[in-house]
Amino acid sequence: MLSGMEFRADLYAAGGLYRDRARFYARHEEEAVEAARQLVVAHGLDHALLFVSDSPSQARLIAKVGAER
């Protein structure tokens, strides 16, 4: 099993148009924010909403991540 917390990034294009969702594990929130930023850049999108999974059925919003640092 992977160590760390489970995160979800909902990816959006300009104008708030939903494009995709990515789930991944990270050791901490800072690492997850950087992973979400890389996803936004790699897909040429505007931003991502980053959530941490508190349980299998619940997630908590932790950041809106754009392509800029």
N, C-alpha and C positions, 0 to 999 in steps of 0.2 A: 504494500500500500504506500502511496505517496505521502510524504510528511508535509505539513503546512495547512493553510486554510484554503477553502474553495471559494473562488471568485467568479463573477459573471460580468461580462462587458457587453452591453447593448450598444451596437455601433450605428451611427447616424450620419447621413450625408447632409450637405448644406440645406437649410430650411427645415431641419428637424425631421427629415424623411428617414424612417427606420430602414436599415439595410440587412443587418445580420446580428447574431449573438454568438459569443465565444465563452466557453467555460474553461477555467484553468486553476491550477494550484500555485500558491506563492507562499513564501515563508512569513511575509508581513505585508502590511498595506502599502508601504513605499515601493516594494518590489512589484506589487500588483498594479499600482498606478503607472509605473514605467512600462510594464507589459501591455497595459491598455493603450498607452500612448503609442507604442510601437505598432499595435494593431491598427490604430487610426491612420498612422502614416503609411503603413504597408498597403492598406486598402484605398488610400487616397480619399479618406472621408473627413468629415468636419469635427466630430467629437464622439465620445463614448460616455455612457453612464455606467459607472462601476459599482457593483454590488458585492457584498460579502454574504455568503450563505450561512445563516445562523442555524438552520436545520434543513432537512430535506424539502420542506414546504415553505420556508420563509427566507427572505433575503432583505438586507438592509443597505440602502444607498449610502455610499461613502464619498463619492466624488464624481464631478463632471470633468472629463479629461479631454483636452484638445491636443492638437498636433504640436503646439509650442511647449517648451519646458517652463 
